Amino acid sequence: MPHIPFSTLSERHLVYVYLVVWILQFGYALWMWSAWRKTRSR
């Protein structure tokens, strides 16, 4: 497991920003997939 730097506030902030972006992208992909499934089932 790679070492995640939490020593300074800026590094911690960068890690949080990356996590938020990944969560948003994953949620958007899930939403698009569910919308695509709904349109295909009609």
Protein Blocks (a to p, Z undefined) as FASTA:
>chain_A
ZZddfkbmklmmmmmmmmmmmmmmmmmmmmmmmmmmmmmmZZ
